[in-house]
């Protein structure tokens, strides 16, 4: 059985803040719900989606400097190198925050309604706001009323799910939308690049992880699970396999599946319920669904 390592950075700390509006930092290492690689560390969202932390091995965890408050909430963060972005609801408006581990770089908004921001491979930031698609904070003039999108490497194609849970493609060159894939109830489709090619990976409400060809919409079910994360180095997908009692997760393990559909279990820890796997700086991390602790998974 693997012995999972709770990172030493997750200890009770207090970080002084220059902005007096920022809350006093009290973090005991628990209560995380989402994580994503960010620079040499991890961006983590806390329970109730009320703040974003920067976690880096060997240093203290700290808030991204924004006046977080109990009335606000945020989306899942996205990252590209040393930049990350998140949509924040605060005071009845929504903002897109572009930030580094140490500072807020840009604040776009306020908007009446914003969507989760994403980056393409060139580092351009895309998001929806007030019914339009935006690039680097500027409206493209293309109408798109959605919260979750994915953008291909060039920024030419935008993938999203419509109200019928189909994967649709928006061409940003001409503004045309077409249905790419159906037959599953898709959500949160993601463009990934491998061997200079592109495909879409998407979880489904049926509990499967499906790869979709952007060229012809052909769908291939790869595994049963959730929370897929594309591992560029291995050209494989990390995902979690869980069970629940209708209220809470009662078991969770991390698996890896190739694009050929060959799966391998990588954790064997019935006492820890791992979800949301990622790879950061060469190490696999996950969240313990029971405590919200960040877990480092030793390489097998």
C-alpha positions in Angstrom: 0.0 0.0 0.0 1.3 3.5 -0.9 1.9 5.8 2.0 0.5 9.2 0.9 2.3 12.3 2.1 0.5 15.3 3.5 2.6 18.3 2.4 4.5 20.0 5.1 3.3 23.4 3.8 -0.1 22.6 5.1 0.5 23.8 8.6 -1.3 26.4 10.7 0.2 29.7 9.6 -0.5 33.4 9.7 0.6 35.7 6.8 0.7 39.5 7.2 -1.3 41.3 4.5 -0.5 44.8 3.2 -4.2 45.4 2.2 -6.2 45.9 5.4 -9.3 44.6 3.7 -7.8 41.2 3.4 -8.9 38.7 6.1 -6.5 37.4 8.6 -4.9 34.3 7.2 -5.8 31.2 9.2 -5.2 28.0 7.4 -4.6 24.6 8.9 -4.1 22.6 5.7 -7.6 21.2 5.4 -10.7 22.3 3.5 -9.5 22.3 -0.1 -12.0 21.5 -2.9 -10.1 22.2 -6.2 -6.4 22.3 -7.2 -4.5 23.2 -10.4 -0.8 23.4 -11.2 0.4 27.0 -11.0 4.1 28.0 -11.6 6.2 25.9 -9.4 3.3 25.3 -7.0 -0.4 24.8 -6.8 -3.4 27.1 -6.9 -6.1 25.8 -4.5 -9.7 26.8 -3.9 -11.1 26.5 -0.4 -14.5 25.2 0.7 -17.4 27.5 -0.1 -15.2 28.7 -3.0 -14.4 31.8 -1.1 -10.7 32.2 -1.7 -7.7 31.0 -3.7 -4.4 29.9 -2.1 -1.0 29.6 -3.5 0.8 26.5 -2.2 4.5 25.8 -2.8 6.6 23.0 -1.3 8.9 24.5 1.3 7.2 27.8 1.7 4.1 29.1 3.5 0.7 28.9 1.9 -0.8 32.3 1.2 -3.9 34.0 -0.2 -3.9 35.4 -3.7 -4.1 39.1 -2.7 -7.7 40.0 -3.3 -10.3 41.3 -0.7 -12.0 37.9 -0.2 -15.1 38.0 1.9 -17.8 35.6 2.9 -20.3 37.0 0.4 -18.1 36.2 -2.6 -17.2 33.0 -4.4 -14.9 32.0 -7.2 -14.7 29.6 -10.1 -12.1 26.9 -10.6 -8.8 28.5 -11.5 -6.9 28.1 -14.7 -3.2 28.6 -15.2 -0.4 29.1 -17.8 3.1 29.1 -16.5 3.4 31.7 -13.7 0.0 33.3 -14.5 -3.4 32.1 -13.4 -6.9 33.4 -13.6 -10.2 33.0 -11.8 -13.8 34.4 -12.0 -14.8 36.0 -8.7 -18.3 37.0 -7.6 -18.2 39.9 -5.2 -20.7 42.6 -4.2 -23.2 41.6 -6.8 -20.7 41.8 -9.7 -18.3 39.4 -11.3 -14.6 40.0 -12.0 -11.9 38.1 -13.8 -8.6 38.1 -11.8 -5.3 37.5 -13.6 -2.6 36.9 -11.0 0.8 35.6 -10.3 1.8 33.8 -7.1 2.6 37.1 -5.5 0.2 39.7 -6.9 -2.9 40.5 -8.9 -1.8 41.4 -12.5 -5.1 42.5 -14.0 -8.7 42.8 -12.9 -11.3 42.7 -15.7 -14.8 43.9 -14.9 -17.1 44.4 -13.2 -19.5 42.3 -15.2 -23.1 41.3 -14.6 -22.1 37.7 -15.4 -18.7 36.1 -16.0 -17.4 32.7 -16.8 -14.4 30.6 -15.9 -11.3 32.0 -17.6 -9.0 29.7 -19.6 -5.7 30.0 -21.4 -4.6 28.7 -24.8 -1.1 27.4 -25.3 0.2 30.9 -26.3 -0.9 32.3 -23.0 -3.9 34.3 -24.2 -6.7 34.5 -21.7 -10.3 33.7 -22.8 -13.5 34.0 -20.9 -17.2 34.8 -21.3 -18.7 38.0 -19.8 -22.1 39.6 -20.1 -23.0 37.2 -23.0 -19.9 37.7 -25.1 -16.6 35.9 -25.6 -13.5 37.9 -24.4 -9.8 37.6 -25.3 -7.3 39.2 -22.9 -10.1 41.3 -21.5 -11.4 42.6 -24.8 -14.7 41.5 -26.2 -14.5 39.6 -29.5 -18.0 40.7 -30.4 -19.0 37.0 -30.6 -22.1 36.2 -28.5 -21.6 33.3 -26.1 -23.7 32.9 -22.9 -21.8 30.1 -21.1 -19.8 29.7 -17.9 -17.4 26.9 -18.9 -15.3 26.8 -22.2 -12.1 25.3 -23.5 -9.9 26.8 -26.2 -7.7 25.0 -28.6 -3.9 25.7 -28.9 -4.3 28.4 -31.5 -7.4 30.1 -30.1 -9.4 29.4 -33.2 -11.8 26.8 -31.8 -13.8 27.1 -28.5 -15.4 23.9 -27.1 -18.5 24.1 -24.8 -21.6 22.1 -23.9 -25.0 23.3 -24.9 -28.3 22.9 -22.9 -28.7 19.4 -24.4 -25.2 18.3 -23.0 -23.7 18.1 -26.5 -20.2 19.3 -27.3 -20.3 22.2 -29.6 -17.5 24.1 -31.4 -17.3 27.8 -32.0 -15.0 29.0 -34.7 -13.6 32.4 -33.6 -12.6 33.3 -37.1 -16.2 33.4 -38.4 -18.3 33.1 -35.2 -20.1 30.0 -36.5 -21.2 27.3 -34.0 -21.6 23.6 -34.9 -22.4 20.5 -32.9 -19.4 18.2 -32.6 -20.4 15.3 -30.4 -23.5 13.8 -28.8 -24.7 10.5 -27.4 -23.4 11.2 -23.9 -24.3 13.9 -21.4 -21.0 15.8 -21.6 -19.8 18.5 -19.3 -16.5 20.5 -19.0 -14.8 19.4 -22.3 -11.1 20.1 -22.5 -8.8 20.5 -25.5 -5.5 18.7 -25.1 -2.5 18.4 -27.4 -0.4 15.2 -28.0 2.2 14.5 -30.7 1.3 17.9 -32.3 -2.3 16.7 -32.6 -5.4 17.8 -30.7 -8.3 16.0 -29.2 -11.0 16.7 -26.6 -11.3 14.9 -23.3 -14.6 15.2 -21.5 -16.3 13.6 -18.5 -19.9 12.7 -18.7 -22.9 12.6 -16.4 -23.0 8.9 -17.0 -19.7 8.6 -15.2 -17.4 8.0 -18.1 -14.3 9.7 -19.5 -14.6 10.1 -23.3 -12.1 11.2 -25.9 -13.6 13.1 -28.9 -12.0 13.8 -32.2 -12.3 17.5 -33.1 -12.1 16.5 -36.8 -15.1 14.3 -37.0 -16.7 14.1 -33.5 -16.0 10.3 -33.1 -16.3 9.5 -29.4 -14.4 6.7 -27.6 -15.1 5.9 -24.0 -11.8 5.4 -22.2 -12.7 4.6 -18.6 -15.4 4.9 -15.8 -14.5 7.8 -13.5 -14.4 11.5 -13.0 -12.1 14.5 -12.6 -9.9 13.8 -15.7 -6.6 15.6 -15.8 -4.4 15.5 -18.9 -0.7 14.4 -18.2 1.3 15.9 -21.0 4.5 14.0 -20.2 2.8 10.6 -20.1 0.2 11.4 -22.8 -2.4 9.8 -20.5 -5.3 10.9 -18.3 -5.3 10.9 -14.5 -8.8 10.4 -13.0 -10.6 9.4 -9.8 -12.9 6.5 -9.2 -15.2 7.1 -6.3 -18.3 5.8 -4.5 -20.7 7.6 -2.2 -23.6 7.1 0.1 -25.7 9.7 -1.6 -24.4 12.5 0.6 -20.6 12.1 0.9 -17.8 10.3 -0.9 -17.1 6.9 0.9 -14.1 5.8 -1.2 -11.8 7.3 -3.8 -8.7 6.1 -5.7 -6.6 7.6 -8.5 -6.2 5.8 -11.8 -4.3 6.5 -15.0 -5.7 5.7 -18.5 -3.9 5.8 -21.9 -5.5 7.1 -25.0 -5.8 3.5 -26.0 -8.1 2.9 -23.0 -5.5 0.9 -20.9 -6.1 1.8 -17.2 -3.8 1.4 -14.2 -4.7 2.0 -10.6 -2.0 4.1 -8.9 -3.4 4.5 -5.3 -4.5 1.8 -2.9 -5.6 3.6 0.2 -9.1 2.7 1.5 -8.6 5.1 4.5 -8.0 8.1 2.2 -10.5 9.1 -0.5 -8.5 10.8 -3.2 -10.2 13.0 -5.8 -9.2 15.7 -8.3 -5.7 14.4 -9.3 -3.2 16.8 -10.9 0.5 16.8 -11.8 2.6 19.7 -10.5 6.3 19.9 -10.9 6.5 16.1 -11.8 4.5 15.0 -8.7 0.9 13.6 -8.6 -1.3 15.4 -6.1 -4.9 14.8 -5.1 -7.4 16.0 -2.4 -8.7 13.9 0.4 -12.4 14.2 0.0 -13.0 13.7 3.7 -10.7 16.3 5.1 -9.8 18.5 2.1 -6.1 17.9 2.7 -3.6 18.1 -0.2 -2.0 14.8 -0.7 1.3 14.0 -2.6 1.2 10.6 -4.2 4.6 8.8 -4.4 5.6 7.6 -7.8 5.0 3.9 -8.4 
